[in-house]
Amino acid sequence: MTQDSRRPEPIPLTVLTGFLGAGKTTLLNRLLRDPALADTVVIVNEFGEIGLDHLLIERVDEDMILLGAGCLCCTVRGDLIATLEDLLRKRDNGRITPFRRVVIETTGLADPAPILHALIYHPYLVLRYRLQGVVTVVDAVNGQATLDAHPEALRQAAVADRIVLAKADLTGDTAPLRARLRALNPSAPVDPPDVAAETLLGGFFGLDGKGADVRAWLGAEAAQGAEHGHHHHDVNRHDASIRAFSLVSDVPVPRATFEMFLDLLRSGHGPKLLRLKGLVALADDPDRPVVVHGVQHVVHAPVTLPAWPDADRTSRLVLIVRDLDPAFVTRLWDAFLGRPRPDAPDAAALTDNPLAIPGG
């Protein structure tokens, strides 16, 4: 038996984020009561921030407790990577019950990018965990003011796969906030706080560890529509610099071409890539698409699906960028695919000097 054949399937992992006071703790308390989270490890910053008395069964050690819902709950002591590695050691050594998924609750002031970076870059963690999605909680009462005042809140909303709008019952018209969130991140559905755990935590893995609706995870159609006439911003708000759009191809993409495009984009503009995710048909194996996602200059090793999720075999990349002109990226994509336009950049020249790419 080869080493690869003995390697366990990666454990789906969801990041739960949102600004201070948004309602993450309330949402997490509800999720912990859901049977769908059995066999889940929930990583929190401190136990004291969450009312767990009604769920507590026993303390496993000073950093971990077993909950009545069948979940393990542990605190981050220092480095998140060290916490994730420690969980794997305890799991592999039989010191804790094997778990099927992980949920990480970030601090309210956290910029999600470094967390996502760690999850898709660390050479060991990428073999054992697979990022399933980012869920961001937004406060319906204070959301507009928070987005205005705090860049971290903008990034939390921009990189989300799903957004939960909390406290909507405490305010009146939420339409302006919803419109702003759609403009900021058109590919992310905006859910009520009572959304089912299966819906909220589903990603391209799904709660059962099998493939879910990848295209729903991408939300590519929404991102494409936003870029074609529906992406409006208040010019006085700094989230005008954050844009969401998608790149498409109706024909399979040569593997080397795709890799070169990603390398050029992330080497030239890595800090401006808040999030990238996609489903791509590669020319050497078009019947088995690859799922790719990344943050800033790090792109996760593509995951090959056994088959297309539906009859649509269009390759789609969804990008959320800051201070980067979507039109330029689209022209670069077209140039690499051999469908240049008069204003397209010279891909070959830019490959030799990626830092010369204009930022828009």
VEXDORO-137595 format. One record per residue (C-alpha): x, y, z; residue in three letters; residue number from 1; chain. Coordinates in steps of 0.2 Angstrom, whole numbers, plus 5000, padded with zeros to 4 digits. Layout:
% VEXDORO-137595
<pt x="X" y="Y" z="Z" residu="ala" num="NUM" chaine="A"/>
...
% end
This chain:
% VEXDORO-137595
<pt x="5000" y="5000" z="5000" residu="met" num="1" chaine="A"/>
<pt x="5007" y="5017" z="4995" residu="thr" num="2" chaine="A"/>
<pt x="5009" y="5032" z="5007" residu="gln" num="3" chaine="A"/>
<pt x="4996" y="5041" z="4997" residu="asp" num="4" chaine="A"/>
<pt x="4983" y="5027" z="4998" residu="ser" num="5" chaine="A"/>
<pt x="4985" y="5027" z="5017" residu="arg" num="6" chaine="A"/>
<pt x="4983" y="5046" z="5019" residu="arg" num="7" chaine="A"/>
<pt x="4966" y="5050" z="5027" residu="pro" num="8" chaine="A"/>
<pt x="4954" y="5061" z="5018" residu="glu" num="9" chaine="A"/>
<pt x="4956" y="5080" z="5023" residu="pro" num="10" chaine="A"/>
<pt x="4944" y="5086" z="5036" residu="ile" num="11" chaine="A"/>
<pt x="4932" y="5100" z="5031" residu="pro" num="12" chaine="A"/>
<pt x="4935" y="5116" z="5040" residu="leu" num="13" chaine="A"/>
<pt x="4924" y="5131" z="5041" residu="thr" num="14" chaine="A"/>
<pt x="4930" y="5149" z="5047" residu="val" num="15" chaine="A"/>
<pt x="4916" y="5159" z="5057" residu="leu" num="16" chaine="A"/>
<pt x="4920" y="5177" z="5057" residu="thr" num="17" chaine="A"/>
<pt x="4912" y="5194" z="5060" residu="gly" num="18" chaine="A"/>
<pt x="4916" y="5210" z="5069" residu="phe" num="19" chaine="A"/>
<pt x="4915" y="5213" z="5088" residu="leu" num="20" chaine="A"/>
<pt x="4897" y="5212" z="5094" residu="gly" num="21" chaine="A"/>
<pt x="4890" y="5205" z="5077" residu="ala" num="22" chaine="A"/>
<pt x="4882" y="5190" z="5085" residu="gly" num="23" chaine="A"/>
<pt x="4895" y="5176" z="5082" residu="lys" num="24" chaine="A"/>
<pt x="4893" y="5169" z="5099" residu="thr" num="25" chaine="A"/>
<pt x="4874" y="5168" z="5098" residu="thr" num="26" chaine="A"/>
<pt x="4875" y="5160" z="5081" residu="leu" num="27" chaine="A"/>
<pt x="4888" y="5147" z="5088" residu="leu" num="28" chaine="A"/>
<pt x="4878" y="5143" z="5103" residu="asn" num="29" chaine="A"/>
<pt x="4863" y="5139" z="5092" residu="arg" num="30" chaine="A"/>
<pt x="4874" y="5129" z="5080" residu="leu" num="31" chaine="A"/>
<pt x="4881" y="5119" z="5095" residu="leu" num="32" chaine="A"/>
<pt x="4864" y="5112" z="5099" residu="arg" num="33" chaine="A"/>
<pt x="4861" y="5106" z="5081" residu="asp" num="34" chaine="A"/>
<pt x="4864" y="5087" z="5079" residu="pro" num="35" chaine="A"/>
<pt x="4872" y="5091" z="5062" residu="ala" num="36" chaine="A"/>
<pt x="4887" y="5097" z="5072" residu="leu" num="37" chaine="A"/>
<pt x="4890" y="5080" z="5081" residu="ala" num="38" chaine="A"/>
<pt x="4908" y="5074" z="5078" residu="asp" num="39" chaine="A"/>
<pt x="4914" y="5092" z="5076" residu="thr" num="40" chaine="A"/>
<pt x="4928" y="5102" z="5084" residu="val" num="41" chaine="A"/>
<pt x="4924" y="5120" z="5088" residu="val" num="42" chaine="A"/>
<pt x="4939" y="5131" z="5090" residu="ile" num="43" chaine="A"/>
<pt x="4936" y="5147" z="5100" residu="val" num="44" chaine="A"/>
<pt x="4947" y="5160" z="5108" residu="asn" num="45" chaine="A"/>
<pt x="4941" y="5158" z="5126" residu="glu" num="46" chaine="A"/>
<pt x="4928" y="5147" z="5133" residu="phe" num="47" chaine="A"/>
<pt x="4922" y="5161" z="5144" residu="gly" num="48" chaine="A"/>
<pt x="4915" y="5170" z="5129" residu="glu" num="49" chaine="A"/>
<pt x="4902" y="5156" z="5126" residu="ile" num="50" chaine="A"/>
<pt x="4888" y="5150" z="5137" residu="gly" num="51" chaine="A"/>
<pt x="4892" y="5132" z="5137" residu="leu" num="52" chaine="A"/>
<pt x="4885" y="5126" z="5154" residu="asp" num="53" chaine="A"/>
<pt x="4870" y="5118" z="5146" residu="his" num="54" chaine="A"/>
<pt x="4881" y="5109" z="5134" residu="leu" num="55" chaine="A"/>
<pt x="4896" y="5104" z="5145" residu="leu" num="56" chaine="A"/>
<pt x="4898" y="5085" z="5148" residu="ile" num="57" chaine="A"/>
<pt x="4916" y="5084" z="5154" residu="glu" num="58" chaine="A"/>
<pt x="4933" y="5093" z="5153" residu="arg" num="59" chaine="A"/>
<pt x="4945" y="5083" z="5142" residu="val" num="60" chaine="A"/>
<pt x="4960" y="5094" z="5147" residu="asp" num="61" chaine="A"/>
<pt x="4963" y="5112" z="5151" residu="glu" num="62" chaine="A"/>
<pt x="4961" y="5117" z="5133" residu="asp" num="63" chaine="A"/>
<pt x="4947" y="5106" z="5128" residu="met" num="64" chaine="A"/>
<pt x="4929" y="5101" z="5134" residu="ile" num="65" chaine="A"/>
<pt x="4917" y="5088" z="5127" residu="leu" num="66" chaine="A"/>
<pt x="4899" y="5095" z="5124" residu="leu" num="67" chaine="A"/>
<pt x="4882" y="5087" z="5125" residu="gly" num="68" chaine="A"/>
<pt x="4880" y="5089" z="5107" residu="ala" num="69" chaine="A"/>
<pt x="4894" y="5077" z="5103" residu="gly" num="70" chaine="A"/>
<pt x="4906" y="5091" z="5099" residu="cys" num="71" chaine="A"/>
<pt x="4923" y="5095" z="5106" residu="leu" num="72" chaine="A"/>
<pt x="4927" y="5113" z="5110" residu="cys" num="73" chaine="A"/>
<pt x="4944" y="5119" z="5112" residu="cys" num="74" chaine="A"/>
<pt x="4953" y="5136" z="5115" residu="thr" num="75" chaine="A"/>
<pt x="4967" y="5144" z="5105" residu="val" num="76" chaine="A"/>
<pt x="4982" y="5145" z="5116" residu="arg" num="77" chaine="A"/>
<pt x="4994" y="5155" z="5106" residu="gly" num="78" chaine="A"/>
<pt x="4996" y="5150" z="5088" residu="asp" num="79" chaine="A"/>
<pt x="4981" y="5143" z="5078" residu="leu" num="80" chaine="A"/>
<pt x="4993" y="5132" z="5068" residu="ile" num="81" chaine="A"/>
<pt x="4999" y="5124" z="5084" residu="ala" num="82" chaine="A"/>
<pt x="4981" y="5121" z="5090" residu="thr" num="83" chaine="A"/>
<pt x="4976" y="5113" z="5073" residu="leu" num="84" chaine="A"/>
<pt x="4992" y="5102" z="5074" residu="glu" num="85" chaine="A"/>
<pt x="4989" y="5097" z="5092" residu="asp" num="86" chaine="A"/>
<pt x="4971" y="5091" z="5087" residu="leu" num="87" chaine="A"/>
<pt x="4978" y="5080" z="5074" residu="leu" num="88" chaine="A"/>
<pt x="4990" y="5072" z="5086" residu="arg" num="89" chaine="A"/>
<pt x="4977" y="5069" z="5099" residu="lys" num="90" chaine="A"/>
<pt x="4965" y="5062" z="5085" residu="arg" num="91" chaine="A"/>
<pt x="4979" y="5051" z="5077" residu="asp" num="92" chaine="A"/>
<pt x="4984" y="5044" z="5094" residu="asn" num="93" chaine="A"/>
<pt x="4967" y="5040" z="5100" residu="gly" num="94" chaine="A"/>
<pt x="4967" y="5053" z="5114" residu="arg" num="95" chaine="A"/>
<pt x="4951" y="5061" z="5107" residu="ile" num="96" chaine="A"/>
<pt x="4936" y="5054" z="5097" residu="thr" num="97" chaine="A"/>
<pt x="4939" y="5056" z="5079" residu="pro" num="98" chaine="A"/>
<pt x="4930" y="5071" z="5072" residu="phe" num="99" chaine="A"/>
<pt x="4923" y="5074" z="5055" residu="arg" num="100" chaine="A"/>
<pt x="4924" y="5093" z="5053" residu="arg" num="101" chaine="A"/>
<pt x="4931" y="5109" z="5062" residu="val" num="102" chaine="A"/>
<pt x="4924" y="5126" z="5065" residu="val" num="103" chaine="A"/>
<pt x="4935" y="5140" z="5069" residu="ile" num="104" chaine="A"/>
<pt x="4928" y="5156" z="5077" residu="glu" num="105" chaine="A"/>
<pt x="4939" y="5171" z="5075" residu="thr" num="106" chaine="A"/>
<pt x="4941" y="5186" z="5086" residu="thr" num="107" chaine="A"/>
<pt x="4930" y="5201" z="5081" residu="gly" num="108" chaine="A"/>
<pt x="4945" y="5211" z="5076" residu="leu" num="109" chaine="A"/>
<pt x="4953" y="5197" z="5065" residu="ala" num="110" chaine="A"/>
<pt x="4957" y="5200" z="5047" residu="asp" num="111" chaine="A"/>
<pt x="4953" y="5183" z="5039" residu="pro" num="112" chaine="A"/>
<pt x="4967" y="5184" z="5027" residu="ala" num="113" chaine="A"/>
<pt x="4981" y="5177" z="5038" residu="pro" num="114" chaine="A"/>
<pt x="4970" y="5163" z="5045" residu="ile" num="115" chaine="A"/>
<pt x="4965" y="5158" z="5027" residu="leu" num="116" chaine="A"/>
<pt x="4983" y="5160" z="5022" residu="his" num="117" chaine="A"/>
<pt x="4988" y="5148" z="5036" residu="ala" num="118" chaine="A"/>
<pt x="4975" y="5135" z="5031" residu="leu" num="119" chaine="A"/>
<pt x="4980" y="5134" z="5013" residu="ile" num="120" chaine="A"/>
<pt x="4999" y="5137" z="5014" residu="tyr" num="121" chaine="A"/>
<pt x="5005" y="5126" z="5028" residu="his" num="122" chaine="A"/>
<pt x="5013" y="5110" z="5020" residu="pro" num="123" chaine="A"/>
<pt x="5006" y="5098" z="5033" residu="tyr" num="124" chaine="A"/>
<pt x="4989" y="5106" z="5037" residu="leu" num="125" chaine="A"/>
<pt x="4984" y="5107" z="5019" residu="val" num="126" chaine="A"/>
<pt x="4986" y="5088" z="5018" residu="leu" num="127" chaine="A"/>
<pt x="4974" y="5085" z="5033" residu="arg" num="128" chaine="A"/>
<pt x="4962" y="5100" z="5033" residu="tyr" num="129" chaine="A"/>
<pt x="4952" y="5107" z="5018" residu="arg" num="130" chaine="A"/>
<pt x="4944" y="5124" z="5019" residu="leu" num="131" chaine="A"/>
<pt x="4926" y="5122" z="5017" residu="gln" num="132" chaine="A"/>
<pt x="4920" y="5140" z="5018" residu="gly" num="133" chaine="A"/>
<pt x="4920" y="5156" z="5027" residu="val" num="134" chaine="A"/>
<pt x="4904" y="5162" z="5036" residu="val" num="135" chaine="A"/>
<pt x="4903" y="5180" z="5041" residu="thr" num="136" chaine="A"/>
<pt x="4891" y="5187" z="5054" residu="val" num="137" chaine="A"/>
<pt x="4885" y="5205" z="5051" residu="val" num="138" chaine="A"/>
<pt x="4875" y="5215" z="5063" residu="asp" num="139" chaine="A"/>
<pt x="4860" y="5222" z="5055" residu="ala" num="140" chaine="A"/>
<pt x="4859" y="5236" z="5068" residu="val" num="141" chaine="A"/>
<pt x="4876" y="5243" z="5067" residu="asn" num="142" chaine="A"/>
<pt x="4882" y="5235" z="5051" residu="gly" num="143" chaine="A"/>
<pt x="4883" y="5251" z="5040" residu="gln" num="144" chaine="A"/>
<pt x="4893" y="5261" z="5053" residu="ala" num="145" chaine="A"/>
<pt x="4904" y="5246" z="5056" residu="thr" num="146" chaine="A"/>
<pt x="4908" y="5244" z="5038" residu="leu" num="147" chaine="A"/>
<pt x="4911" y="5263" z="5037" residu="asp" num="148" chaine="A"/>
<pt x="4923" y="5263" z="5051" residu="ala" num="149" chaine="A"/>
<pt x="4933" y="5247" z="5051" residu="his" num="150" chaine="A"/>
<pt x="4943" y="5239" z="5036" residu="pro" num="151" chaine="A"/>
<pt x="4943" y="5222" z="5045" residu="glu" num="152" chaine="A"/>
<pt x="4924" y="5221" z="5044" residu="ala" num="153" chaine="A"/>
<pt x="4925" y="5225" z="5026" residu="leu" num="154" chaine="A"/>
<pt x="4937" y="5211" z="5023" residu="arg" num="155" chaine="A"/>
<pt x="4927" y="5199" z="5033" residu="gln" num="156" chaine="A"/>
<pt x="4912" y="5202" z="5022" residu="ala" num="157" chaine="A"/>
<pt x="4921" y="5202" z="5006" residu="ala" num="158" chaine="A"/>
<pt x="4929" y="5185" z="5008" residu="val" num="159" chaine="A"/>
<pt x="4914" y="5176" z="5015" residu="ala" num="160" chaine="A"/>
<pt x="4905" y="5162" z="5006" residu="asp" num="161" chaine="A"/>
<pt x="4890" y="5165" z="5016" residu="arg" num="162" chaine="A"/>
<pt x="4884" y="5180" z="5026" residu="ile" num="163" chaine="A"/>
<pt x="4873" y="5179" z="5041" residu="val" num="164" chaine="A"/>
<pt x="4863" y="5195" z="5045" residu="leu" num="165" chaine="A"/>
<pt x="4860" y="5195" z="5064" residu="ala" num="166" chaine="A"/>
<pt x="4848" y="5206" z="5074" residu="lys" num="167" chaine="A"/>
<pt x="4837" y="5210" z="5059" residu="ala" num="168" chaine="A"/>
<pt x="4822" y="5210" z="5071" residu="asp" num="169" chaine="A"/>
<pt x="4830" y="5224" z="5081" residu="leu" num="170" chaine="A"/>
<pt x="4830" y="5237" z="5067" residu="thr" num="171" chaine="A"/>
<pt x="4819" y="5242" z="5053" residu="gly" num="172" chaine="A"/>
<pt x="4823" y="5242" z="5034" residu="asp" num="173" chaine="A"/>
<pt x="4838" y="5231" z="5031" residu="thr" num="174" chaine="A"/>
<pt x="4838" y="5234" z="5012" residu="ala" num="175" chaine="A"/>
<pt x="4852" y="5247" z="5011" residu="pro" num="176" chaine="A"/>
<pt x="4863" y="5235" z="5021" residu="leu" num="177" chaine="A"/>
<pt x="4859" y="5220" z="5011" residu="arg" num="178" chaine="A"/>
<pt x="4862" y="5230" z="4995" residu="ala" num="179" chaine="A"/>
<pt x="4879" y="5235" z="5001" residu="arg" num="180" chaine="A"/>
<pt x="4884" y="5218" z="5006" residu="leu" num="181" chaine="A"/>
<pt x="4878" y="5212" z="4988" residu="arg" num="182" chaine="A"/>
<pt x="4889" y="5225" z="4980" residu="ala" num="183" chaine="A"/>
<pt x="4904" y="5220" z="4991" residu="leu" num="184" chaine="A"/>
<pt x="4902" y="5202" z="4989" residu="asn" num="185" chaine="A"/>
<pt x="4888" y="5197" z="4976" residu="pro" num="186" chaine="A"/>
<pt x="4893" y="5178" z="4977" residu="ser" num="187" chaine="A"/>
<pt x="4889" y="5176" z="4995" residu="ala" num="188" chaine="A"/>
<pt x="4870" y="5172" z="5000" residu="pro" num="189" chaine="A"/>
<pt x="4864" y="5183" z="5014" residu="val" num="190" chaine="A"/>
<pt x="4855" y="5171" z="5027" residu="asp" num="191" chaine="A"/>
<pt x="4845" y="5174" z="5042" residu="pro" num="192" chaine="A"/>
<pt x="4852" y="5169" z="5059" residu="pro" num="193" chaine="A"/>
<pt x="4841" y="5153" z="5060" residu="asp" num="194" chaine="A"/>
<pt x="4848" y="5146" z="5044" residu="val" num="195" chaine="A"/>
<pt x="4851" y="5127" z="5046" residu="ala" num="196" chaine="A"/>
<pt x="4868" y="5121" z="5050" residu="ala" num="197" chaine="A"/>
<pt x="4868" y="5110" z="5034" residu="glu" num="198" chaine="A"/>
<pt x="4866" y="5125" z="5024" residu="thr" num="199" chaine="A"/>
<pt x="4877" y="5137" z="5033" residu="leu" num="200" chaine="A"/>
<pt x="4892" y="5125" z="5034" residu="leu" num="201" chaine="A"/>
<pt x="4890" y="5117" z="5017" residu="gly" num="202" chaine="A"/>
<pt x="4904" y="5120" z="5005" residu="gly" num="203" chaine="A"/>
<pt x="4912" y="5111" z="4991" residu="phe" num="204" chaine="A"/>
<pt x="4914" y="5096" z="5003" residu="phe" num="205" chaine="A"/>
<pt x="4897" y="5096" z="5011" residu="gly" num="206" chaine="A"/>
<pt x="4893" y="5091" z="5029" residu="leu" num="207" chaine="A"/>
<pt x="4894" y="5072" z="5025" residu="asp" num="208" chaine="A"/>
<pt x="4911" y="5074" z="5018" residu="gly" num="209" chaine="A"/>
<pt x="4906" y="5072" z="5000" residu="lys" num="210" chaine="A"/>
<pt x="4905" y="5084" z="4986" residu="gly" num="211" chaine="A"/>
<pt x="4891" y="5098" z="4988" residu="ala" num="212" chaine="A"/>
<pt x="4885" y="5111" z="4975" residu="asp" num="213" chaine="A"/>
<pt x="4901" y="5118" z="4969" residu="val" num="214" chaine="A"/>
<pt x="4893" y="5131" z="4958" residu="arg" num="215" chaine="A"/>
<pt x="4882" y="5137" z="4973" residu="ala" num="216" chaine="A"/>
<pt x="4898" y="5139" z="4983" residu="trp" num="217" chaine="A"/>
<pt x="4906" y="5149" z="4969" residu="leu" num="218" chaine="A"/>
<pt x="4891" y="5160" z="4966" residu="gly" num="219" chaine="A"/>
<pt x="4900" y="5165" z="4949" residu="ala" num="220" chaine="A"/>
<pt x="4884" y="5171" z="4941" residu="glu" num="221" chaine="A"/>
<pt x="4881" y="5184" z="4954" residu="ala" num="222" chaine="A"/>
<pt x="4899" y="5190" z="4953" residu="ala" num="223" chaine="A"/>
<pt x="4898" y="5191" z="4934" residu="gln" num="224" chaine="A"/>
<pt x="4881" y="5200" z="4935" residu="gly" num="225" chaine="A"/>
<pt x="4888" y="5213" z="4947" residu="ala" num="226" chaine="A"/>
<pt x="4902" y="5217" z="4936" residu="glu" num="227" chaine="A"/>
<pt x="4891" y="5221" z="4921" residu="his" num="228" chaine="A"/>
<pt x="4881" y="5235" z="4927" residu="gly" num="229" chaine="A"/>
<pt x="4875" y="5231" z="4945" residu="his" num="230" chaine="A"/>
<pt x="4891" y="5235" z="4955" residu="his" num="231" chaine="A"/>
<pt x="4887" y="5253" z="4962" residu="his" num="232" chaine="A"/>
<pt x="4896" y="5261" z="4977" residu="his" num="233" chaine="A"/>
<pt x="4894" y="5276" z="4988" residu="asp" num="234" chaine="A"/>
<pt x="4910" y="5285" z="4982" residu="val" num="235" chaine="A"/>
<pt x="4912" y="5291" z="5000" residu="asn" num="236" chaine="A"/>
<pt x="4914" y="5274" z="5007" residu="arg" num="237" chaine="A"/>
<pt x="4931" y="5265" z="5006" residu="his" num="238" chaine="A"/>
<pt x="4923" y="5249" z="5001" residu="asp" num="239" chaine="A"/>
<pt x="4923" y="5256" z="4983" residu="ala" num="240" chaine="A"/>
<pt x="4940" y="5249" z="4981" residu="ser" num="241" chaine="A"/>
<pt x="4934" y="5231" z="4984" residu="ile" num="242" chaine="A"/>
<pt x="4927" y="5223" z="4968" residu="arg" num="243" chaine="A"/>
<pt x="4920" y="5206" z="4965" residu="ala" num="244" chaine="A"/>
<pt x="4920" y="5198" z="4947" residu="phe" num="245" chaine="A"/>
<pt x="4922" y="5182" z="4938" residu="ser" num="246" chaine="A"/>
<pt x="4932" y="5175" z="4923" residu="leu" num="247" chaine="A"/>
<pt x="4925" y="5162" z="4912" residu="val" num="248" chaine="A"/>
<pt x="4930" y="5150" z="4898" residu="ser" num="249" chaine="A"/>
<pt x="4919" y="5139" z="4888" residu="asp" num="250" chaine="A"/>
<pt x="4933" y="5128" z="4882" residu="val" num="251" chaine="A"/>
<pt x="4945" y="5118" z="4893" residu="pro" num="252" chaine="A"/>
<pt x="4961" y="5128" z="4898" residu="val" num="253" chaine="A"/>
<pt x="4978" y="5121" z="4895" residu="pro" num="254" chaine="A"/>
<pt x="4986" y="5116" z="4912" residu="arg" num="255" chaine="A"/>
<pt x="5002" y="5126" z="4909" residu="ala" num="256" chaine="A"/>
<pt x="4992" y="5141" z="4904" residu="thr" num="257" chaine="A"/>
<pt x="4981" y="5141" z="4919" residu="phe" num="258" chaine="A"/>
<pt x="4996" y="5139" z="4931" residu="glu" num="259" chaine="A"/>
<pt x="5005" y="5153" z="4922" residu="met" num="260" chaine="A"/>
<pt x="4990" y="5165" z="4924" residu="phe" num="261" chaine="A"/>
<pt x="4989" y="5161" z="4942" residu="leu" num="262" chaine="A"/>
<pt x="5007" y="5163" z="4945" residu="asp" num="263" chaine="A"/>
<pt x="5008" y="5180" z="4936" residu="leu" num="264" chaine="A"/>
<pt x="4992" y="5186" z="4945" residu="leu" num="265" chaine="A"/>
<pt x="4998" y="5182" z="4963" residu="arg" num="266" chaine="A"/>
<pt x="5016" y="5187" z="4960" residu="ser" num="267" chaine="A"/>
<pt x="5011" y="5204" z="4953" residu="gly" num="268" chaine="A"/>
<pt x="4996" y="5207" z="4964" residu="his" num="269" chaine="A"/>
<pt x="4995" y="5195" z="4978" residu="gly" num="270" chaine="A"/>
<pt x="4991" y="5207" z="4992" residu="pro" num="271" chaine="A"/>
<pt x="4976" y="5214" z="4982" residu="lys" num="272" chaine="A"/>
<pt x="4968" y="5196" z="4980" residu="leu" num="273" chaine="A"/>
<pt x="4957" y="5195" z="4995" residu="leu" num="274" chaine="A"/>
<pt x="4949" y="5179" z="4989" residu="arg" num="275" chaine="A"/>
<pt x="4950" y="5168" z="4973" residu="leu" num="276" chaine="A"/>
<pt x="4940" y="5152" z="4971" residu="lys" num="277" chaine="A"/>
<pt x="4935" y="5143" z="4955" residu="gly" num="278" chaine="A"/>
<pt x="4930" y="5127" z="4945" residu="leu" num="279" chaine="A"/>
<pt x="4941" y="5124" z="4930" residu="val" num="280" chaine="A"/>
<pt x="4941" y="5112" z="4916" residu="ala" num="281" chaine="A"/>
<pt x="4959" y="5108" z="4912" residu="leu" num="282" chaine="A"/>
<pt x="4963" y="5102" z="4894" residu="ala" num="283" chaine="A"/>
<pt x="4972" y="5086" z="4899" residu="asp" num="284" chaine="A"/>
<pt x="4957" y="5080" z="4909" residu="asp" num="285" chaine="A"/>
<pt x="4942" y="5090" z="4905" residu="pro" num="286" chaine="A"/>
<pt x="4929" y="5077" z="4912" residu="asp" num="287" chaine="A"/>
<pt x="4936" y="5080" z="4930" residu="arg" num="288" chaine="A"/>
<pt x="4936" y="5098" z="4934" residu="pro" num="289" chaine="A"/>
<pt x="4948" y="5105" z="4948" residu="val" num="290" chaine="A"/>
<pt x="4942" y="5116" z="4962" residu="val" num="291" chaine="A"/>
<pt x="4955" y="5130" z="4966" residu="val" num="292" chaine="A"/>
<pt x="4954" y="5143" z="4980" residu="his" num="293" chaine="A"/>
<pt x="4967" y="5155" z="4987" residu="gly" num="294" chaine="A"/>
<pt x="4970" y="5171" z="4997" residu="val" num="295" chaine="A"/>
<pt x="4982" y="5185" z="4993" residu="gln" num="296" chaine="A"/>
<pt x="4998" y="5177" z="4985" residu="his" num="297" chaine="A"/>
<pt x="4994" y="5159" z="4991" residu="val" num="298" chaine="A"/>
<pt x="4983" y="5147" z="4980" residu="val" num="299" chaine="A"/>
<pt x="4979" y="5130" z="4987" residu="his" num="300" chaine="A"/>
<pt x="4984" y="5115" z="4978" residu="ala" num="301" chaine="A"/>
<pt x="4969" y="5111" z="4966" residu="pro" num="302" chaine="A"/>
<pt x="4957" y="5098" z="4971" residu="val" num="303" chaine="A"/>
<pt x="4951" y="5086" z="4957" residu="thr" num="304" chaine="A"/>
<pt x="4933" y="5082" z="4957" residu="leu" num="305" chaine="A"/>
<pt x="4927" y="5065" z="4951" residu="pro" num="306" chaine="A"/>
<pt x="4915" y="5073" z="4939" residu="ala" num="307" chaine="A"/>
<pt x="4906" y="5089" z="4935" residu="trp" num="308" chaine="A"/>
<pt x="4892" y="5094" z="4947" residu="pro" num="309" chaine="A"/>
<pt x="4880" y="5097" z="4933" residu="asp" num="310" chaine="A"/>
<pt x="4879" y="5098" z="4914" residu="ala" num="311" chaine="A"/>
<pt x="4887" y="5115" z="4914" residu="asp" num="312" chaine="A"/>
<pt x="4905" y="5113" z="4910" residu="arg" num="313" chaine="A"/>
<pt x="4910" y="5131" z="4910" residu="thr" num="314" chaine="A"/>
<pt x="4926" y="5136" z="4919" residu="ser" num="315" chaine="A"/>
<pt x="4923" y="5150" z="4931" residu="arg" num="316" chaine="A"/>
<pt x="4935" y="5159" z="4943" residu="leu" num="317" chaine="A"/>
<pt x="4928" y="5171" z="4956" residu="val" num="318" chaine="A"/>
<pt x="4939" y="5185" z="4962" residu="leu" num="319" chaine="A"/>
<pt x="4937" y="5198" z="4976" residu="ile" num="320" chaine="A"/>
<pt x="4950" y="5211" z="4974" residu="val" num="321" chaine="A"/>
<pt x="4956" y="5227" z="4982" residu="arg" num="322" chaine="A"/>
<pt x="4963" y="5241" z="4972" residu="asp" num="323" chaine="A"/>
<pt x="4964" y="5231" z="4957" residu="leu" num="324" chaine="A"/>
<pt x="4955" y="5234" z="4940" residu="asp" num="325" chaine="A"/>
<pt x="4944" y="5220" z="4935" residu="pro" num="326" chaine="A"/>
<pt x="4945" y="5225" z="4917" residu="ala" num="327" chaine="A"/>
<pt x="4964" y="5223" z="4917" residu="phe" num="328" chaine="A"/>
<pt x="4963" y="5205" z="4925" residu="val" num="329" chaine="A"/>
<pt x="4949" y="5201" z="4912" residu="thr" num="330" chaine="A"/>
<pt x="4960" y="5207" z="4898" residu="arg" num="331" chaine="A"/>
<pt x="4975" y="5197" z="4905" residu="leu" num="332" chaine="A"/>
<pt x="4964" y="5181" z="4906" residu="trp" num="333" chaine="A"/>
<pt x="4958" y="5183" z="4888" residu="asp" num="334" chaine="A"/>
<pt x="4976" y="5185" z="4882" residu="ala" num="335" chaine="A"/>
<pt x="4982" y="5169" z="4891" residu="phe" num="336" chaine="A"/>
<pt x="4967" y="5160" z="4883" residu="leu" num="337" chaine="A"/>
<pt x="4972" y="5166" z="4866" residu="gly" num="338" chaine="A"/>
<pt x="4957" y="5178" z="4863" residu="arg" num="339" chaine="A"/>
<pt x="4966" y="5195" z="4864" residu="pro" num="340" chaine="A"/>
<pt x="4958" y="5211" z="4862" residu="arg" num="341" chaine="A"/>
<pt x="4966" y="5227" z="4855" residu="pro" num="342" chaine="A"/>
<pt x="4968" y="5234" z="4873" residu="asp" num="343" chaine="A"/>
<pt x="4975" y="5217" z="4880" residu="ala" num="344" chaine="A"/>
<pt x="4991" y="5217" z="4889" residu="pro" num="345" chaine="A"/>
<pt x="5006" y="5207" z="4882" residu="asp" num="346" chaine="A"/>
<pt x="5005" y="5191" z="4893" residu="ala" num="347" chaine="A"/>
<pt x="5023" y="5185" z="4887" residu="ala" num="348" chaine="A"/>
<pt x="5031" y="5202" z="4892" residu="ala" num="349" chaine="A"/>
<pt x="5022" y="5203" z="4908" residu="leu" num="350" chaine="A"/>
<pt x="5028" y="5185" z="4913" residu="thr" num="351" chaine="A"/>
<pt x="5046" y="5192" z="4912" residu="asp" num="352" chaine="A"/>
<pt x="5041" y="5206" z="4923" residu="asn" num="353" chaine="A"/>
<pt x="5025" y="5203" z="4933" residu="pro" num="354" chaine="A"/>
<pt x="5028" y="5217" z="4945" residu="leu" num="355" chaine="A"/>
<pt x="5025" y="5229" z="4930" residu="ala" num="356" chaine="A"/>
<pt x="5007" y="5225" z="4930" residu="ile" num="357" chaine="A"/>
<pt x="4996" y="5241" z="4932" residu="pro" num="358" chaine="A"/>
<pt x="4985" y="5241" z="4947" residu="gly" num="359" chaine="A"/>
<pt x="4971" y="5250" z="4940" residu="gly" num="360" chaine="A"/>
% end
